Amino acid sequence: MAAKILNHFKQEVKELKLIPSRGGCFELTADGKLLYSKLKTDTFPDEDKMIKALEAHQKKPQHA
C-alpha cells in the first residue's frame, strides 16, 4: 500500500510513516486526521479506496 500511495501521489507526499502494530490494526491518517480504521470497520483496506480517501482529503481546504 505504501508503494501504491507513493507512486500515485509522487512528489505530493511530504512524509509517509509506517508504524508496525499487532492485533490487525491498520489505520490511515493524513495531516493528523483519521481517514480509515480497520479496527472501526472490521474490514481489510482496499488500496483503491485508500487512494480515493487521500485524494478527497487533499481537495478539502486545510485549516491553519
N, CA, C, O and CB atoms as a CASP TS submission, in Angstrom:
PFRMAT TS
TARGET T0000
AUTHOR 0000-0000-0000
METHOD Language model
MODEL 1
PARENT N/A
ATOM      1  N   MET     1       0.831  -1.189   0.000  1.00  0.00           N
ATOM      2  CA  MET     1       0.000   0.000   0.000  1.00  0.00           C
ATOM      3  C   MET     1       0.874   1.251   0.000  1.00  0.00           C
ATOM      4  O   MET     1       0.564   2.222  -0.690  1.00  0.00           O
ATOM      5  CB  MET     1      -0.944  -0.001   1.211  1.00  0.00           C
ATOM      6  N   ALA     2       1.952   1.235   0.761  1.00  0.00           N
ATOM      7  CA  ALA     2       2.844   2.401   0.800  1.00  0.00           C
ATOM      8  C   ALA     2       3.398   2.694  -0.588  1.00  0.00           C
ATOM      9  O   ALA     2       3.459   3.854  -0.996  1.00  0.00           O
ATOM     10  CB  ALA     2       4.000   2.170   1.797  1.00  0.00           C
ATOM     11  N   ALA     3       3.799   1.666  -1.310  1.00  0.00           N
ATOM     12  CA  ALA     3       4.334   1.858  -2.659  1.00  0.00           C
ATOM     13  C   ALA     3       3.272   2.437  -3.584  1.00  0.00           C
ATOM     14  O   ALA     3       3.572   3.310  -4.399  1.00  0.00           O
ATOM     15  CB  ALA     3       4.862   0.530  -3.224  1.00  0.00           C
ATOM     16  N   LYS     4       2.043   1.965  -3.470  1.00  0.00           N
ATOM     17  CA  LYS     4       0.966   2.470  -4.319  1.00  0.00           C
ATOM     18  C   LYS     4       0.691   3.949  -4.022  1.00  0.00           C
ATOM     19  O   LYS     4       0.487   4.737  -4.946  1.00  0.00           O
ATOM     20  CB  LYS     4      -0.317   1.634  -4.116  1.00  0.00           C
ATOM     21  N   ILE     5       0.684   4.323  -2.760  1.00  0.00           N
ATOM     22  CA  ILE     5       0.460   5.724  -2.372  1.00  0.00           C
ATOM     23  C   ILE     5       1.580   6.604  -2.926  1.00  0.00           C
ATOM     24  O   ILE     5       1.317   7.653  -3.514  1.00  0.00           O
ATOM     25  CB  ILE     5       0.378   5.862  -0.822  1.00  0.00           C
ATOM     26  N   LEU     6       2.827   6.174  -2.738  1.00  0.00           N
ATOM     27  CA  LEU     6       3.966   6.958  -3.230  1.00  0.00           C
ATOM     28  C   LEU     6       3.952   7.068  -4.746  1.00  0.00           C
ATOM     29  O   LEU     6       4.236   8.136  -5.287  1.00  0.00           O
ATOM     30  CB  LEU     6       5.282   6.333  -2.771  1.00  0.00           C
ATOM     31  N   ASN     7       3.627   5.987  -5.437  1.00  0.00           N
ATOM     32  CA  ASN     7       3.575   6.011  -6.894  1.00  0.00           C
ATOM     33  C   ASN     7       2.451   6.912  -7.396  1.00  0.00           C
ATOM     34  O   ASN     7       2.631   7.642  -8.371  1.00  0.00           O
ATOM     35  CB  ASN     7       3.395   4.599  -7.440  1.00  0.00           C
ATOM     36  N   HIS     8       1.298   6.868  -6.740  1.00  0.00           N
ATOM     37  CA  HIS     8       0.138   7.658  -7.171  1.00  0.00           C
ATOM     38  C   HIS     8       0.350   9.158  -6.936  1.00  0.00           C
ATOM     39  O   HIS     8       0.080   9.975  -7.816  1.00  0.00           O
ATOM     40  CB  HIS     8      -1.119   7.191  -6.432  1.00  0.00           C
ATOM     41  N   PHE     9       0.831   9.506  -5.752  1.00  0.00           N
ATOM     42  CA  PHE     9       0.940  10.920  -5.381  1.00  0.00           C
ATOM     43  C   PHE     9       2.307  11.532  -5.696  1.00  0.00           C
ATOM     44  O   PHE     9       2.458  12.754  -5.656  1.00  0.00           O
ATOM     45  CB  PHE     9       0.653  11.077  -3.913  1.00  0.00           C
ATOM     46  N   LYS    10       3.285  10.713  -6.001  1.00  0.00           N
ATOM     47  CA  LYS    10       4.637  11.128  -6.368  1.00  0.00           C
ATOM     48  C   LYS    10       5.197  12.197  -5.422  1.00  0.00           C
ATOM     49  O   LYS    10       5.362  11.926  -4.232  1.00  0.00           O
ATOM     50  CB  LYS    10       4.645  11.652  -7.794  1.00  0.00           C
ATOM     51  N   GLN    11       5.487  13.377  -5.910  1.00  0.00           N
ATOM     52  CA  GLN    11       6.146  14.414  -5.116  1.00  0.00           C
ATOM     53  C   GLN    11       5.215  15.139  -4.149  1.00  0.00           C
ATOM     54  O   GLN    11       5.670  15.983  -3.377  1.00  0.00           O
ATOM     55  CB  GLN    11       6.774  15.414  -6.028  1.00  0.00           C
ATOM     56  N   GLU    12       3.927  14.828  -4.176  1.00  0.00           N
ATOM     57  CA  GLU    12       2.987  15.489  -3.268  1.00  0.00           C
ATOM     58  C   GLU    12       3.127  14.992  -1.833  1.00  0.00           C
ATOM     59  O   GLU    12       2.732  15.686  -0.897  1.00  0.00           O
ATOM     60  CB  GLU    12       1.561  15.272  -3.746  1.00  0.00           C
ATOM     61  N   VAL    13       3.680  13.810  -1.653  1.00  0.00           N
ATOM     62  CA  VAL    13       3.842  13.224  -0.321  1.00  0.00           C
ATOM     63  C   VAL    13       5.078  13.816   0.331  1.00  0.00           C
ATOM     64  O   VAL    13       6.192  13.670  -0.170  1.00  0.00           O
ATOM     65  CB  VAL    13       3.947  11.673  -0.394  1.00  0.00           C
ATOM     66  N   LYS    14       4.863  14.491   1.463  1.00  0.00           N
ATOM     67  CA  LYS    14       5.989  15.079   2.195  1.00  0.00           C
ATOM     68  C   LYS    14       6.587  14.074   3.167  1.00  0.00           C
ATOM     69  O   LYS    14       7.790  14.088   3.430  1.00  0.00           O
ATOM     70  CB  LYS    14       5.542  16.339   2.949  1.00  0.00           C
ATOM     71  N   GLU    15       5.735  13.202   3.698  1.00  0.00           N
ATOM     72  CA  GLU    15       6.200  12.207   4.659  1.00  0.00           C
ATOM     73  C   GLU    15       5.233  11.034   4.640  1.00  0.00           C
ATOM     74  O   GLU    15       4.018  11.216   4.560  1.00  0.00           O
ATOM     75  CB  GLU    15       6.320  12.812   6.093  1.00  0.00           C
ATOM     76  N   LEU    16       5.788   9.828   4.715  1.00  0.00           N
ATOM     77  CA  LEU    16       4.992   8.613   4.817  1.00  0.00           C
ATOM     78  C   LEU    16       5.596   7.803   5.943  1.00  0.00           C
ATOM     79  O   LEU    16       6.772   7.442   5.892  1.00  0.00           O
ATOM     80  CB  LEU    16       4.963   7.802   3.462  1.00  0.00           C
ATOM     81  N   LYS    17       4.807   7.517   6.953  1.00  0.00           N
ATOM     82  CA  LYS    17       5.318   6.820   8.124  1.00  0.00           C
ATOM     83  C   LYS    17       4.547   5.519   8.305  1.00  0.00           C
ATOM     84  O   LYS    17       3.318   5.518   8.370  1.00  0.00           O
ATOM     85  CB  LYS    17       5.210   7.708   9.391  1.00  0.00           C
ATOM     86  N   LEU    18       5.275   4.418   8.386  1.00  0.00           N
ATOM     87  CA  LEU    18       4.691   3.121   8.668  1.00  0.00           C
ATOM     88  C   LEU    18       5.017   2.757  10.104  1.00  0.00           C
ATOM     89  O   LEU    18       6.180   2.783  10.508  1.00  0.00           O
ATOM     90  CB  LEU    18       5.208   2.039   7.681  1.00  0.00           C
ATOM     91  N   ILE    19       4.002   2.420  10.868  1.00  0.00           N
ATOM     92  CA  ILE    19       4.206   2.061  12.269  1.00  0.00           C
ATOM     93  C   ILE    19       3.711   0.633  12.467  1.00  0.00           C
ATOM     94  O   ILE    19       2.504   0.392  12.459  1.00  0.00           O
ATOM     95  CB  ILE    19       3.465   3.056  13.230  1.00  0.00           C
ATOM     96  N   PRO    20       4.633  -0.321  12.646  1.00  0.00           N
ATOM     97  CA  PRO    20       4.226  -1.708  12.843  1.00  0.00           C
ATOM     98  C   PRO    20       3.356  -1.845  14.093  1.00  0.00           C
ATOM     99  O   PRO    20       3.543  -1.148  15.090  1.00  0.00           O
ATOM    100  CB  PRO    20       5.460  -2.619  12.951  1.00  0.00           C
ATOM    101  N   SER    21       2.406  -2.761  14.001  1.00  0.00           N
ATOM    102  CA  SER    21       1.471  -2.966  15.112  1.00  0.00           C
ATOM    103  C   SER    21       1.071  -4.432  15.161  1.00  0.00           C
ATOM    104  O   SER    21       1.421  -5.218  14.281  1.00  0.00           O
ATOM    105  CB  SER    21       0.213  -2.058  14.966  1.00  0.00           C
ATOM    106  N   ARG    22       0.344  -4.780  16.189  1.00  0.00           N
ATOM    107  CA  ARG    22      -0.177  -6.151  16.337  1.00  0.00           C
ATOM    108  C   ARG    22      -1.691  -6.095  16.453  1.00  0.00           C
ATOM    109  O   ARG    22      -2.267  -5.037  16.707  1.00  0.00           O
ATOM    110  CB  ARG    22       0.443  -6.865  17.585  1.00  0.00           C
ATOM    111  N   GLY    23      -2.310  -7.213  16.269  1.00  0.00           N
ATOM    112  CA  GLY    23      -3.745  -7.302  16.516  1.00  0.00           C
ATOM    113  C   GLY    23      -4.608  -6.836  15.363  1.00  0.00           C
ATOM    114  O   GLY    23      -5.773  -6.503  15.580  1.00  0.00           O
ATOM    115  N   GLY    24      -4.085  -6.799  14.137  1.00  0.00           N
ATOM    116  CA  GLY    24      -4.899  -6.450  12.985  1.00  0.00           C
ATOM    117  C   GLY    24      -5.219  -4.979  12.844  1.00  0.00           C
ATOM    118  O   GLY    24      -6.170  -4.609  12.156  1.00  0.00           O
ATOM    119  N   CYS    25      -4.438  -4.142  13.486  1.00  0.00           N
ATOM    120  CA  CYS    25      -4.674  -2.698  13.404  1.00  0.00           C
ATOM    121  C   CYS    25      -4.127  -2.162  12.087  1.00  0.00           C
ATOM    122  O   CYS    25      -2.971  -2.409  11.744  1.00  0.00           O
ATOM    123  CB  CYS    25      -4.023  -1.961  14.603  1.00  0.00           C
ATOM    124  N   PHE    26      -4.950  -1.436  11.358  1.00  0.00           N
ATOM    125  CA  PHE    26      -4.493  -0.711  10.168  1.00  0.00           C
ATOM    126  C   PHE    26      -5.253   0.593  10.153  1.00  0.00           C
ATOM    127  O   PHE    26      -6.482   0.607  10.080  1.00  0.00           O
ATOM    128  CB  PHE    26      -4.721  -1.535   8.833  1.00  0.00           C
ATOM    129  N   GLU    27      -4.526   1.680  10.221  1.00  0.00           N
ATOM    130  CA  GLU    27      -5.155   2.999  10.179  1.00  0.00           C
ATOM    131  C   GLU    27      -4.427   3.872   9.170  1.00  0.00           C
ATOM    132  O   GLU    27      -3.207   3.794   9.023  1.00  0.00           O
ATOM    133  CB  GLU    27      -5.153   3.665  11.579  1.00  0.00           C
ATOM    134  N   LEU    28      -5.184   4.692   8.487  1.00  0.00           N
ATOM    135  CA  LEU    28      -4.637   5.641   7.530  1.00  0.00           C
ATOM    136  C   LEU    28      -5.001   7.035   8.015  1.00  0.00           C
ATOM    137  O   LEU    28      -6.176   7.372   8.163  1.00  0.00           O
ATOM    138  CB  LEU    28      -5.175   5.377   6.079  1.00  0.00           C
ATOM    139  N   THR    29      -3.983   7.832   8.257  1.00  0.00           N
ATOM    140  CA  THR    29      -4.209   9.213   8.669  1.00  0.00           C
ATOM    141  C   THR    29      -3.482  10.143   7.713  1.00  0.00           C
ATOM    142  O   THR    29      -2.466   9.777   7.121  1.00  0.00           O
ATOM    143  CB  THR    29      -3.738   9.447  10.129  1.00  0.00           C
ATOM    144  N   ALA    30      -4.012  11.342   7.570  1.00  0.00           N
ATOM    145  CA  ALA    30      -3.368  12.382   6.772  1.00  0.00           C
ATOM    146  C   ALA    30      -3.547  13.692   7.516  1.00  0.00           C
ATOM    147  O   ALA    30      -4.661  14.057   7.893  1.00  0.00           O
ATOM    148  CB  ALA    30      -3.966  12.459   5.317  1.00  0.00           C
ATOM    149  N   ASP    31      -2.457  14.387   7.721  1.00  0.00           N
ATOM    150  CA  ASP    31      -2.481  15.665   8.450  1.00  0.00           C
ATOM    151  C   ASP    31      -3.150  15.519   9.814  1.00  0.00           C
ATOM    152  O   ASP    31      -3.842  16.427  10.274  1.00  0.00           O
ATOM    153  CB  ASP    31      -3.210  16.734   7.627  1.00  0.00           C
ATOM    154  N   GLY    32      -2.940  14.375  10.452  1.00  0.00           N
ATOM    155  CA  GLY    32      -3.499  14.131  11.772  1.00  0.00           C
ATOM    156  C   GLY    32      -4.956  13.707  11.786  1.00  0.00           C
ATOM    157  O   GLY    32      -5.519  13.484  12.857  1.00  0.00           O
ATOM    158  N   LYS    33      -5.580  13.590  10.618  1.00  0.00           N
ATOM    159  CA  LYS    33      -6.993  13.202  10.538  1.00  0.00           C
ATOM    160  C   LYS    33      -7.095  11.725  10.154  1.00  0.00           C
ATOM    161  O   LYS    33      -6.483  11.290   9.179  1.00  0.00           O
ATOM    162  CB  LYS    33      -7.759  14.092   9.506  1.00  0.00           C
ATOM    163  N   LEU    34      -7.859  10.966  10.912  1.00  0.00           N
ATOM    164  CA  LEU    34      -8.069   9.553  10.638  1.00  0.00           C
ATOM    165  C   LEU    34      -8.990   9.401   9.434  1.00  0.00           C
ATOM    166  O   LEU    34     -10.139   9.842   9.461  1.00  0.00           O
ATOM    167  CB  LEU    34      -8.659   8.832  11.874  1.00  0.00           C
ATOM    168  N   LEU    35      -8.478   8.772   8.375  1.00  0.00           N
ATOM    169  CA  LEU    35      -9.260   8.575   7.157  1.00  0.00           C
ATOM    170  C   LEU    35      -9.839   7.163   7.077  1.00  0.00           C
ATOM    171  O   LEU    35     -10.864   6.946   6.431  1.00  0.00           O
ATOM    172  CB  LEU    35      -8.399   8.853   5.932  1.00  0.00           C
ATOM    173  N   TYR    36      -9.183   6.205   7.732  1.00  0.00           N
ATOM    174  CA  TYR    36      -9.647   4.824   7.709  1.00  0.00           C
ATOM    175  C   TYR    36      -9.116   4.096   8.937  1.00  0.00           C
ATOM    176  O   TYR    36      -7.975   4.308   9.348  1.00  0.00           O
ATOM    177  CB  TYR    36      -9.201   4.108   6.408  1.00  0.00           C
ATOM    178  N   SER    37      -9.940   3.244   9.514  1.00  0.00           N
ATOM    179  CA  SER    37      -9.518   2.408  10.632  1.00  0.00           C
ATOM    180  C   SER    37     -10.098   1.007  10.451  1.00  0.00           C
ATOM    181  O   SER    37     -11.316   0.830  10.430  1.00  0.00           O
ATOM    182  CB  SER    37      -9.966   3.022  11.991  1.00  0.00           C
ATOM    183  N   LYS    38      -9.220   0.017  10.321  1.00  0.00           N
ATOM    184  CA  LYS    38      -9.672  -1.374  10.221  1.00  0.00           C
ATOM    185  C   LYS    38     -10.338  -1.798  11.523  1.00  0.00           C
ATOM    186  O   LYS    38     -11.256  -2.618  11.514  1.00  0.00           O
ATOM    187  CB  LYS    38      -8.490  -2.316   9.888  1.00  0.00           C
ATOM    188  N   LEU    39      -9.887  -1.253  12.624  1.00  0.00           N
ATOM    189  CA  LEU    39     -10.493  -1.603  13.907  1.00  0.00           C
ATOM    190  C   LEU    39     -11.948  -1.125  13.979  1.00  0.00           C
ATOM    191  O   LEU    39     -12.784  -1.780  14.601  1.00  0.00           O
ATOM    192  CB  LEU    39      -9.678  -0.998  15.063  1.00  0.00           C
ATOM    193  N   LYS    40     -12.249   0.004  13.352  1.00  0.00           N
ATOM    194  CA  LYS    40     -13.622   0.531  13.360  1.00  0.00           C
ATOM    195  C   LYS    40     -14.507  -0.146  12.321  1.00  0.00           C
ATOM    196  O   LYS    40     -15.685  -0.393  12.577  1.00  0.00           O
ATOM    197  CB  LYS    40     -13.608   2.032  13.114  1.00  0.00           C
ATOM    198  N   THR    41     -13.946  -0.449  11.143  1.00  0.00           N
ATOM    199  CA  THR    41     -14.754  -1.006  10.056  1.00  0.00           C
ATOM    200  C   THR    41     -14.771  -2.526  10.052  1.00  0.00           C
ATOM    201  O   THR    41     -15.678  -3.135   9.484  1.00  0.00           O
ATOM    202  CB  THR    41     -14.243  -0.509   8.731  1.00  0.00           C
ATOM    203  N   ASP    42     -13.785  -3.139  10.676  1.00  0.00           N
ATOM    204  CA  ASP    42     -13.628  -4.590  10.725  1.00  0.00           C
ATOM    205  C   ASP    42     -13.485  -5.187   9.318  1.00  0.00           C
ATOM    206  O   ASP    42     -13.812  -6.354   9.098  1.00  0.00           O
ATOM    207  CB  ASP    42     -14.822  -5.224  11.446  1.00  0.00           C
ATOM    208  N   THR    43     -12.996  -4.380   8.371  1.00  0.00           N
ATOM    209  CA  THR    43     -12.736  -4.859   7.021  1.00  0.00           C
ATOM    210  C   THR    43     -11.322  -4.475   6.613  1.00  0.00           C
ATOM    211  O   THR    43     -10.798  -3.438   7.018  1.00  0.00           O
ATOM    212  CB  THR    43     -13.770  -4.289   6.023  1.00  0.00           C
ATOM    213  N   PHE    44     -10.712  -5.346   5.791  1.00  0.00           N
ATOM    214  CA  PHE    44      -9.364  -5.058   5.324  1.00  0.00           C
ATOM    215  C   PHE    44      -9.418  -3.914   4.327  1.00  0.00           C
ATOM    216  O   PHE    44     -10.339  -3.857   3.511  1.00  0.00           O
ATOM    217  CB  PHE    44      -8.713  -6.311   4.690  1.00  0.00           C
ATOM    218  N   PRO    45      -8.456  -3.004   4.371  1.00  0.00           N
ATOM    219  CA  PRO    45      -8.484  -1.832   3.497  1.00  0.00           C
ATOM    220  C   PRO    45      -8.285  -2.193   2.029  1.00  0.00           C
ATOM    221  O   PRO    45      -7.455  -3.037   1.694  1.00  0.00           O
ATOM    222  CB  PRO    45      -7.420  -0.846   3.923  1.00  0.00           C
ATOM    223  N   ASP    46      -9.040  -1.559   1.179  1.00  0.00           N
ATOM    224  CA  ASP    46      -8.912  -1.691  -0.262  1.00  0.00           C
ATOM    225  C   ASP    46      -7.987  -0.562  -0.733  1.00  0.00           C
ATOM    226  O   ASP    46      -8.227   0.605  -0.424  1.00  0.00           O
ATOM    227  CB  ASP    46     -10.324  -1.634  -0.981  1.00  0.00           C
ATOM    228  N   GLU    47      -6.934  -0.907  -1.478  1.00  0.00           N
ATOM    229  CA  GLU    47      -5.952   0.101  -1.889  1.00  0.00           C
ATOM    230  C   GLU    47      -6.582   1.250  -2.673  1.00  0.00           C
ATOM    231  O   GLU    47      -6.261   2.413  -2.429  1.00  0.00           O
ATOM    232  CB  GLU    47      -4.869  -0.548  -2.726  1.00  0.00           C
ATOM    233  N   ASP    48      -7.467   0.937  -3.604  1.00  0.00           N
ATOM    234  CA  ASP    48      -8.095   1.991  -4.403  1.00  0.00           C
ATOM    235  C   ASP    48      -8.942   2.926  -3.544  1.00  0.00           C
ATOM    236  O   ASP    48      -8.970   4.133  -3.782  1.00  0.00           O
ATOM    237  CB  ASP    48      -8.957   1.376  -5.500  1.00  0.00           C
ATOM    238  N   LYS    49      -9.630   2.373  -2.549  1.00  0.00           N
ATOM    239  CA  LYS    49     -10.430   3.218  -1.645  1.00  0.00           C
ATOM    240  C   LYS    49      -9.534   4.099  -0.785  1.00  0.00           C
ATOM    241  O   LYS    49      -9.900   5.228  -0.456  1.00  0.00           O
ATOM    242  CB  LYS    49     -11.327   2.348  -0.744  1.00  0.00           C
ATOM    243  N   MET    50      -8.359   3.587  -0.421  1.00  0.00           N
ATOM    244  CA  MET    50      -7.432   4.391   0.374  1.00  0.00           C
ATOM    245  C   MET    50      -6.902   5.560  -0.462  1.00  0.00           C
ATOM    246  O   MET    50      -6.761   6.671   0.048  1.00  0.00           O
ATOM    247  CB  MET    50      -6.260   3.519   0.894  1.00  0.00           C
ATOM    248  N   ILE    51      -6.612   5.316  -1.730  1.00  0.00           N
ATOM    249  CA  ILE    51      -6.151   6.384  -2.628  1.00  0.00           C
ATOM    250  C   ILE    51      -7.255   7.438  -2.770  1.00  0.00           C
ATOM    251  O   ILE    51      -6.981   8.637  -2.713  1.00  0.00           O
ATOM    252  CB  ILE    51      -5.757   5.806  -4.032  1.00  0.00           C
ATOM    253  N   LYS    52      -8.502   6.989  -2.955  1.00  0.00           N
ATOM    254  CA  LYS    52      -9.625   7.926  -3.093  1.00  0.00           C
ATOM    255  C   LYS    52      -9.827   8.738  -1.821  1.00  0.00           C
ATOM    256  O   LYS    52     -10.137   9.927  -1.889  1.00  0.00           O
ATOM    257  CB  LYS    52     -10.913   7.170  -3.438  1.00  0.00           C
ATOM    258  N   ALA    53      -9.653   8.108  -0.663  1.00  0.00           N
ATOM    259  CA  ALA    53      -9.785   8.828   0.608  1.00  0.00           C
ATOM    260  C   ALA    53      -8.711   9.904   0.724  1.00  0.00           C
ATOM    261  O   ALA    53      -8.981  11.009   1.197  1.00  0.00           O
ATOM    262  CB  ALA    53      -9.692   7.849   1.800  1.00  0.00           C
ATOM    263  N   LEU    54      -7.497   9.582   0.295  1.00  0.00           N
ATOM    264  CA  LEU    54      -6.414  10.569   0.332  1.00  0.00           C
ATOM    265  C   LEU    54      -6.668  11.698  -0.665  1.00  0.00           C
ATOM    266  O   LEU    54      -6.409  12.861  -0.355  1.00  0.00           O
ATOM    267  CB  LEU    54      -5.063   9.896   0.033  1.00  0.00           C
ATOM    268  N   GLU    55      -7.168  11.374  -1.848  1.00  0.00           N
ATOM    269  CA  GLU    55      -7.486  12.403  -2.833  1.00  0.00           C
ATOM    270  C   GLU    55      -8.574  13.338  -2.305  1.00  0.00           C
ATOM    271  O   GLU    55      -8.471  14.556  -2.448  1.00  0.00           O
ATOM    272  CB  GLU    55      -7.931  11.759  -4.156  1.00  0.00           C
ATOM    273  N   ALA    56      -9.611  12.768  -1.699  1.00  0.00           N
ATOM    274  CA  ALA    56     -10.691  13.582  -1.143  1.00  0.00           C
ATOM    275  C   ALA    56     -10.161  14.483  -0.034  1.00  0.00           C
ATOM    276  O   ALA    56     -10.560  15.644   0.067  1.00  0.00           O
ATOM    277  CB  ALA    56     -11.825  12.687  -0.608  1.00  0.00           C
ATOM    278  N   HIS    57      -9.274  13.962   0.790  1.00  0.00           N
ATOM    279  CA  HIS    57      -8.683  14.752   1.875  1.00  0.00           C
ATOM    280  C   HIS    57      -7.878  15.923   1.308  1.00  0.00           C
ATOM    281  O   HIS    57      -7.930  17.029   1.847  1.00  0.00           O
ATOM    282  CB  HIS    57      -7.780  13.864   2.766  1.00  0.00           C
ATOM    283  N   GLN    58      -7.142  15.688   0.236  1.00  0.00           N
ATOM    284  CA  GLN    58      -6.343  16.734  -0.383  1.00  0.00           C
ATOM    285  C   GLN    58      -7.197  17.881  -0.903  1.00  0.00           C
ATOM    286  O   GLN    58      -6.781  19.039  -0.853  1.00  0.00           O
ATOM    287  CB  GLN    58      -5.523  16.158  -1.509  1.00  0.00           C
ATOM    288  N   LYS    59      -8.379  17.568  -1.398  1.00  0.00           N
ATOM    289  CA  LYS    59      -9.235  18.574  -2.011  1.00  0.00           C
ATOM    290  C   LYS    59      -9.919  19.469  -0.984  1.00  0.00           C
ATOM    291  O   LYS    59     -10.376  20.562  -1.319  1.00  0.00           O
ATOM    292  CB  LYS    59     -10.272  17.904  -2.870  1.00  0.00           C
ATOM    293  N   LYS    60      -9.993  19.004   0.280  1.00  0.00           N
ATOM    294  CA  LYS    60     -10.616  19.811   1.330  1.00  0.00           C
ATOM    295  C   LYS    60      -9.666  20.920   1.752  1.00  0.00           C
ATOM    296  O   LYS    60      -8.460  20.696   1.855  1.00  0.00           O
ATOM    297  CB  LYS    60     -11.003  18.936   2.546  1.00  0.00           C
ATOM    298  N   PRO    61     -10.197  22.114   1.999  1.00  0.00           N
ATOM    299  CA  PRO    61      -9.335  23.216   2.474  1.00  0.00           C
ATOM    300  C   PRO    61      -8.707  22.861   3.820  1.00  0.00           C
ATOM    301  O   PRO    61      -9.383  22.350   4.713  1.00  0.00           O
ATOM    302  CB  PRO    61     -10.147  24.536   2.597  1.00  0.00           C
ATOM    303  N   GLN    62      -7.433  23.132   3.956  1.00  0.00           N
ATOM    304  CA  GLN    62      -6.718  22.884   5.202  1.00  0.00           C
ATOM    305  C   GLN    62      -6.833  24.106   6.106  1.00  0.00           C
ATOM    306  O   GLN    62      -6.607  25.234   5.668  1.00  0.00           O
ATOM    307  CB  GLN    62      -5.231  22.544   4.928  1.00  0.00           C
ATOM    308  N   HIS    63      -7.181  23.881   7.358  1.00  0.00           N
ATOM    309  CA  HIS    63      -7.309  24.986   8.319  1.00  0.00           C
ATOM    310  C   HIS    63      -5.956  25.252   8.940  1.00  0.00           C
ATOM    311  O   HIS    63      -5.211  24.318   9.237  1.00  0.00           O
ATOM    312  CB  HIS    63      -8.365  24.666   9.421  1.00  0.00           C
ATOM    313  N   ALA    64      -5.637  26.503   9.135  1.00  0.00           N
ATOM    314  CA  ALA    64      -4.354  26.900   9.724  1.00  0.00           C
ATOM    315  C   ALA    64      -4.352  26.728  11.213  1.00  0.00           C
ATOM    316  O   ALA    64      -3.349  27.015  11.866  1.00  0.00           O
ATOM    317  CB  ALA    64      -4.029  28.330   9.384  1.00  0.00           C
TER
END
